[in-house]
């Protein structure tokens, strides 16, 4: 299994921008078959070191992750990320299933 983890820092920290990003990701599992599991949520501590939104997506393999990254349903979400986020951190890792 492959996990795709992303932390997002918003340009403007408003409830609307956080919700917009969360909602954009939440609708993807029904549209993109490569997604096995998706979790997305907003940070509630809001410390200076905090990112604003976190995403975790699971795929069967690296090929599925690659297909996701260029999927036509994901491209508008990428555009939104570039529009409202000041930075993000990404980790893609292979994990063993139990």
Secondary structure by P-SEA (a helix, b strand, c coil): cbbbbbbbbbccccaaaaaaaaaaaaacccccccccbbbbbbbcccccccccbbbbbbcccaaaaaaaaacccaaaaaaaaaaccccbbbbbbbbbcc
